[in-house]
């Protein structure tokens, strides 16, 4: 069956691609699970009715929707997992990065973090302290003959390190990517800089100077440059990987002037109107990219994957019924939208409840392109794309956030519908049945001691023995906090 599928795709593609599909990974920053008119819950929510994302609706109608897709709860860890296929417990870039050798964490009275990799992802051989070196997804695809295009937010490596430049991490083309996790401004007439509000130049977006002084939104400018790069790849008869990683819908919250008028008559707070315009701006970019693929005659040979890097931040409308928000260990921090259209493979308008996590993108793309896959923590989900009812309930998913930035540290494991969260600061574990309690409101650990013990050991074994994960240090004892199973044994 797979051999027949390969030859069918091979014959359909132009000769230059040698059977290799183009890839578009459309990555949105800080977009919550329900921040769209596409319902990812079993029911349509209020936010689904409020927001306008018609191009997401079209992509969902053309492909497959994942209702239980996950990322890390914060940006840099998700991006490093995507690039390397490694879980955050292993790569140890467990919080966001910016300045070299500087942590964004403040001082916690009871805990301190160990030497996590605050300088982020670096190319192999870079020798940068406190960083993770690995061969990256775009680097592997480039070796396989792809034109690799980075557009938008990078946020892989800290300022003044090689990993701050996507060109050092496997990308042939870098559009607007650097060390920062957010833009100074979304407005071209503010030069995409924070100087207008006294924020200095550290947030300045590089490489888009030709748009300075213009009344253009950053999302549109990045889209235009992405389209030009795709046009060049097609003209050069090169299969391409477009990593279109928008700064939107991350702060600062500034309206896209093209769409803010659509919400003028809504009885909403100003922030929600601005945010809605940013979502619609992002969605227009998706439509523009798909229209470009069609115009260039490569739509039928291009795989499109749409995803967000973490949940919505706390100042946005709550992504009910999920609990929590960006950075938290609850579903609101980690559950994200995911859509996939693989021409001739995915069936239009299908839905899957099979859980997947962001490090799974790495082996999935490599398998899709026939590229040799190095050892990693991910699990390709091409089988799910062909058969949405694929059962992976025996495959555990892990999260690890040992930092104390804004939220308390936590670790978690999900197996089947059961999710256990370890809270080191409280010396507790909690257990939730997501099939009946998606909002994580009823801790059932005390009523299910055997299941709790089993999952606590599974998480402990993964953190202690499999990944040798860093744990927060208790200031009073000077030792790492207890693992989940150690808490239960006392």
N, C-alpha and C positions, 0 to 999 in steps of 0.2 A: 504493500500500500504506500509506504513512504517512498520507495523507489519510483513508483508510478507518479506520485505527486511531484517528486523532484524533476522528472523529465517534462511533466506538464508545465511547471513553472519555467524551466529552462527554455523550452521552445517558445514560450510567450514573451520572454524578455528580449531586448535588443542584443546584438552580438557583443557589444562592448561590456555588458555586465557579467558575461560568462555564467549566467544563472544566479547571480547574486542580487538579492533585492536591495533597494535603497531603504534606509532607515531614517525615520523622523521621530525623535524623542522630544515631545512637547512637555516641558517641565514647568510647573507653575509654583511660585513661592508663597507659602502661607495660606493656601486655599483649602478651606475646610471641606469635609465630606459632603455637606449639604449646601455649600456656597455655589449653587448652580440650579438651573431649571431641570436638570436631569436627576430624577429621584434615585439615589443609591440605597435608600431604605426600602423596606417592603411597602411602605406607605408614602404618599406624597406629603411633604412637610410644608410649613408656612414659607420657609426660605426658598423652597423649590418654586413656589408660586410668585415670590417677590422678585427673584433675580432673572435676568435675561441672558441665556447662553444658547442661542439657537444653533450655533455651529457644533457645540458639544452634543446637542440633541441629534444632529445629523450624523455625527461620528458614532454615537451610540446606536442609532438606527442601522448604520452600515456595518457595525462590528459587534464586539462583545463587551459587556459591562461587568466589572468585578465589584461585587458589593462588599467584599471583605478583604480589601487591599490595605497594606500597612507600609509605613515608613518609620524612621526614627521620629522622636517628638520635637526635634530641632534641626536646623538646616545643615550645618557642616557635616555632622555624622551621617545624615542621609546621603549627601553628595559623595562622600568618600566610600560609603557602602555601594552606591551605584557604580562608581568608577572602578572598584576593585573586586566586588562580589563578596566582601568580607563584612561580617557583623561588627557592630561598633565595639562589642566586648573584646574583639580581637584587634581591630585597627587602633583602638584607643583614642580616636579623635571624637571625644564624647561630649564636647560642647562647641560653641561657635568660636571661630578664629578671627583675628584681625591683625594685631600688632605682633611682631616677632617676640617670642619669649614672654608675652604678657597674657595673663588669664583674664577673662571678663568677670570672673567670680569675685565677690567681696569676701570679707572674713566672716566665717561662721563661728559662733561661740563654742559649739560642741564638736565640729568636724573640720577637717581640712582634706583637700583632694590630694591624691598621690600625683606623681609626675605624668599626667595624661599628655597626649600628643597635641599640645596647644599650637604647634606650628603647622599642623595639618598634613596634607598629602604632598609627597615630594617624588620626583623622578628617581628611579633606581640609581644608586651611586652618589646621590646629592650630598649625603653626609651631614644633613641638618639635624641638630639635636632636637629631641622631643618631637619627632615627626614619624610618619609611616611611609615607607617606600614600597612601591608596587608597580608592576606592569599594568597599565590601565586599559579599560575597554576601548577607548579611541586608538590607543597605541597598537593594540592587537588587530583592530579593524584596519588600521593604516597598513600594517604588514600584509594584510590579506587583500590589499589593492584598493581600499576605500579612500575617497577624499573625505577627511574628517573636519567638520565645521562646528566650531563653538560660537554660540551667539547668546549674549545676555550675561546673566549672573554666573560667576565661577565659584568663588568662595571655597576653593580647595585648600590653598596654602596661605600662610600668613604673609603680610607685607614684608618686603625685603628678603623673601626666600624664593627659590626657583619655582616652587609650586604655585606662587601667586599668578604666574603667567600660564594660561592653558596651553600655549604653544610648547611648553616644556613637558606637558603631560599627554602628548599624543595627538594634539589637534594641529592640522595643517593650517587652518584659518581661525583667527580669534577676533570676534566682533564684540567689543564692549565688555570683555571679561577681565577681572582682576581679583584682588584679595578681598574686596569689600562685600558684605552681605546684603547691602541695600544701597539705593541711589541717594545722592544728595537731593535730587528733585526729579520729578517726572517731566518737567517742562523744559522744552528747548530754549525758550526765552529766558530761562534761568540757568542756561548752560548745563543742565542736569547736575547742578552743584548745590551744596548746602550753604555756600557763602552768603546767600541772600538772608539766611536766618541765623548767621553767626556760627555755622557749623564747621567752618574751615573747608579745606580741600581734600581731606582724606576720603571723602565719599564721592569725589568726582568720577564720573564715568569716562573711561578712556576711549579714544578712537572715534568719537562721534562729533568732532569739532565742526564738521560741515553743517551740522544742524543747529549750532549755537545761534541764539538770537531769533530762531524761528518758533512760531507757535505750533509746535509739533509735540506729541506725547512720546515719551521714551519707548513705550511698547510699540508704537507705530514705526519709530526710527529703526529699532532693532529688527522689526519684521521686514522693512524695506531692504536692509542690508543682508538679511538672511535669504531673501528672494534672489538678490543679485548673486550671492554665493552659490545657490542652487542652480541658477541659470548657467553660471560658469562651469560648474561640474558637469551638467548635462551637455553643454557645448564641447567640453573636453572629453566627452564619452567616458566619464568616470562614475562608477557607483559611489554614492555618497551616504555619509552618516551625518545628519543635521541634529545637533544637540541644541535645541532652541529652549533655552532656560531663562524665562522672563524674570526680571526683577519684580514685576507685578505678581501678586497683589500685596507685596510687602510694604511696610511703612517706608517713607512718609505717605500719609493718605492725602493724595491730591487728585482732583477730578480729571478725567479725560474730557476735555471740552466738547468732543464730538458726541458724547453720550449723556452728559450730566443733565441735559434738558429733558431726557426721557423720564426723569424722576421728580421734576419740578412740582407736580401736583400731588405727590405722595405725602401722606401725613406721617413722615418718618423723621427721625433725628438727622441732622446734617451729615453726620459721619456715615450713616447707612447709605445715604444717597451717593456720597462720594465713593464709598466702597463698591456700590452697585455699578457705578460708571467704570471703575477700574476692572471689575469682572467682565463687563461687556466689552471693554477695550481688549482684554486678553482673549476673549472669545472671537472677536473680529480678526485678531491675528491668526487664530486657528483656521478661520474661514479663508483668509487671504493665502495662507500657505497651501491649503488644499486646492484652492482655485489655481494657484501657480503650478502645482503638480499636474493638474488636468490640462492646463494650457500647454505645458511642455511635453505632454504625451507620456508621462511617466507615472501617473496615478495608479495604474494597475500593477506596477512593479515596485510600489513603495509601501512599506509597513509603517503605520502611524501608531504610536503609543502616547497616550495622554496621562499625566500623573501629577500629583502635588508632593512636595517634600516633607510636609508635616501638617498638623491641624491648624485651624484658624486661631489667631491670637485673642487674648482675653478681651480686648476692647471692641471686637466685632460681635455682632449678634450671635448668641449661643447656637451651636450646631446640634440642637436637640433632635433626637432623644439622647445623644451622646453626652457623657459627663466629661468635664474638663476642657482644656484648650491647649494650644501650642505649649510645649515644654513639659506638660504634665504626663504622668504615667497612665492616665485614663484613656479610653478610646478616643475622646475628643482631641487628644494630642497626637495620636498615631494612626488612626484610621483615615484613609484618604481616597479621593476618587481615582479610578483607573479605567481607561477605555483603550481597546486595541482593535485596529482594523488591519487584518492581514489578507490582502486580496487572494481569492481562490481558496482560502483556508477557513477563516472565521465565517460563521453563518450570520447573516444580517439580523440585527435585533435580538441577539441572544444575551442571556444573563447567566453568570456563574456565582455561586456562593463559596467556591473553593478559596480558602485563605492563601494569600501570597504576600511576600514582603520585599522591600526594595532591593536587597542584594540578589534577588532572583532575576532582576533585569539583566545582570551581567551574563550569566550562562544562557539565558533565553536568547539574547541578541546574537551571541556567538554561535549557538546552535542554528538559529534561523539563517545565518550567513555561511554555515559550514566551516566556521573558523575553529581551530583547535582551542580547547578550553582548559586553562590551568586550574589547579586546585583552588577551590573557593568555598564559601559557606552557603552560597545560593543554591537554588534548585530550579532548573529550567521549567517553565510552565507551557511549553509548546503543546504538550499533550492536552492541557486544559483548553487551549485555544481550539484544538480539533474536537475535543469532547468536553463540553462545559460541565458535565456531571461527574467528572473525574474526582474520585474520593482521595483526599490527602489528609484525612482526619488524624492519622497516626504520625504526621510530621509536626514536630514542635516548632514554634516561633519564639524567638528570644529578643528581649530588649535589655539594655544596660545603660544607665545614666548615673554614674557615681558622683557627679558634680552637684554643687549647691547653688547654681546660678538661678535666681528667681524662685525656683521650686525645690522641694526637698529631693535628695537622691532616691533612686528606686531601681529595681530590676524586676523583670516580669517574664513569664512564660505562658504561652497559650498552647493547649493540646486539645484538639477537638473543639468543643464549645466551652471548655473550662479554662479560666485565666487566673493565674496566681500572681499577685503583686507583693514584692518584698520591699518594706519601708525601713531602711536601716535606722533612721532617726528615731523611730518609735519602737524599734525592735519587734516588729510585728509582720505577719503575712496575712493577706486577705485573699479570699477565693470567690470568684463570681462565675455564674453560669450565663454566658452571653446569649444563649438561645432563648432564655426567658427573662433576662435582666440586662438588656443592652446598655441601660443607663448606669450599670454598676452601683446600684443602690443597696443591695442586700448581700452582705458578707456572709457566706455560708461555710466558712472554714471550720467553725466549731461543730457544725452538724455533719461534716464530711471529713473526719480526721484521717481516714486512710487515703483518700484522694489528695488531701492537703499535704500529707507526708510524702506521697509519691511525687507530686509536682515540685515540692520544695527540694527533694533530693535531685530531681531532674535538673532544676535550675542551678543548684549548688554544683553538681558535677560539671555542668557546662561552664560555669564561671570559674571554678577552682581548677578543674583538671583539663578541660578541653581548650579553653581560651586563655587561661591564666589572667583573667580580667583583674583590673585594678579596683580595689574597694576603698571607700572613704576611710580616713583615719580618725579614730576616736581621740580627741585631744586629751581626755582624762587618762586614758590607758596608754596612748601612743601606739596602739595596735589597730589593724584593720577591723572594721565592724564585723560581727558574726555573719556567716552565710545563712541563707534561709533555713536549711535543715538544722543548723546549730541553734537557731532561735527556738525551734520546736522541741529540741532535745533538753532544753533547760526548764 
